[in-house]
Amino acid sequence: MKIINEFKEFALRGNMIKMAVGIVIGASFNSVVYSLVKNILLPPLSRLSQG
């Protein structure tokens, strides 16, 4: 039962919420960077490499 109480204290301090928010922000940032590279940076580079 001590482990459960310690987990409740940890979760209620807000660390779990901060971690979840960080994961969501990281995932959305990843998709933004992927889209930027795929749609904006790669087309001109491929045209340059084709000659």
Rosetta constraint file for C-alpha pairs under 8 A:
AtomPair CA 1 CA 5 HARMONIC 6.39 0.50
AtomPair CA 2 CA 6 HARMONIC 6.18 0.50
AtomPair CA 3 CA 7 HARMONIC 6.14 0.50
AtomPair CA 4 CA 8 HARMONIC 6.22 0.50
AtomPair CA 5 CA 9 HARMONIC 6.31 0.50
AtomPair CA 6 CA 10 HARMONIC 6.22 0.50
AtomPair CA 7 CA 11 HARMONIC 6.07 0.50
AtomPair CA 8 CA 12 HARMONIC 5.99 0.50
AtomPair CA 9 CA 13 HARMONIC 6.26 0.50
AtomPair CA 10 CA 14 HARMONIC 7.41 0.50
AtomPair CA 10 CA 15 HARMONIC 6.74 0.50
AtomPair CA 10 CA 16 HARMONIC 7.62 0.50
AtomPair CA 11 CA 15 HARMONIC 6.16 0.50
AtomPair CA 11 CA 16 HARMONIC 5.45 0.50
AtomPair CA 11 CA 17 HARMONIC 7.81 0.50
AtomPair CA 12 CA 16 HARMONIC 7.89 0.50
AtomPair CA 14 CA 18 HARMONIC 6.18 0.50
AtomPair CA 15 CA 19 HARMONIC 6.09 0.50
AtomPair CA 16 CA 20 HARMONIC 6.15 0.50
AtomPair CA 17 CA 21 HARMONIC 6.16 0.50
AtomPair CA 18 CA 22 HARMONIC 6.13 0.50
AtomPair CA 19 CA 23 HARMONIC 6.24 0.50
AtomPair CA 20 CA 24 HARMONIC 6.30 0.50
AtomPair CA 21 CA 25 HARMONIC 6.15 0.50
AtomPair CA 22 CA 26 HARMONIC 5.98 0.50
AtomPair CA 23 CA 27 HARMONIC 6.11 0.50
AtomPair CA 24 CA 28 HARMONIC 6.26 0.50
AtomPair CA 25 CA 29 HARMONIC 6.03 0.50
AtomPair CA 26 CA 30 HARMONIC 6.10 0.50
AtomPair CA 27 CA 31 HARMONIC 6.46 0.50
AtomPair CA 28 CA 32 HARMONIC 6.27 0.50
AtomPair CA 29 CA 33 HARMONIC 6.21 0.50
AtomPair CA 30 CA 34 HARMONIC 6.15 0.50
AtomPair CA 31 CA 35 HARMONIC 6.08 0.50
AtomPair CA 32 CA 36 HARMONIC 6.11 0.50
AtomPair CA 33 CA 37 HARMONIC 6.16 0.50
AtomPair CA 34 CA 38 HARMONIC 6.05 0.50
AtomPair CA 35 CA 39 HARMONIC 5.78 0.50
AtomPair CA 35 CA 40 HARMONIC 7.80 0.50
AtomPair CA 36 CA 40 HARMONIC 5.40 0.50
AtomPair CA 36 CA 41 HARMONIC 6.75 0.50
AtomPair CA 37 CA 41 HARMONIC 4.86 0.50
AtomPair CA 37 CA 42 HARMONIC 6.04 0.50
AtomPair CA 38 CA 42 HARMONIC 5.51 0.50
AtomPair CA 38 CA 43 HARMONIC 7.54 0.50
AtomPair CA 39 CA 43 HARMONIC 6.68 0.50
AtomPair CA 40 CA 44 HARMONIC 7.56 0.50
AtomPair CA 41 CA 45 HARMONIC 6.64 0.50
AtomPair CA 42 CA 46 HARMONIC 6.01 0.50
AtomPair CA 43 CA 47 HARMONIC 6.32 0.50
AtomPair CA 44 CA 48 HARMONIC 6.23 0.50
AtomPair CA 45 CA 49 HARMONIC 6.24 0.50
AtomPair CA 46 CA 50 HARMONIC 6.26 0.50
AtomPair CA 47 CA 51 HARMONIC 6.82 0.50
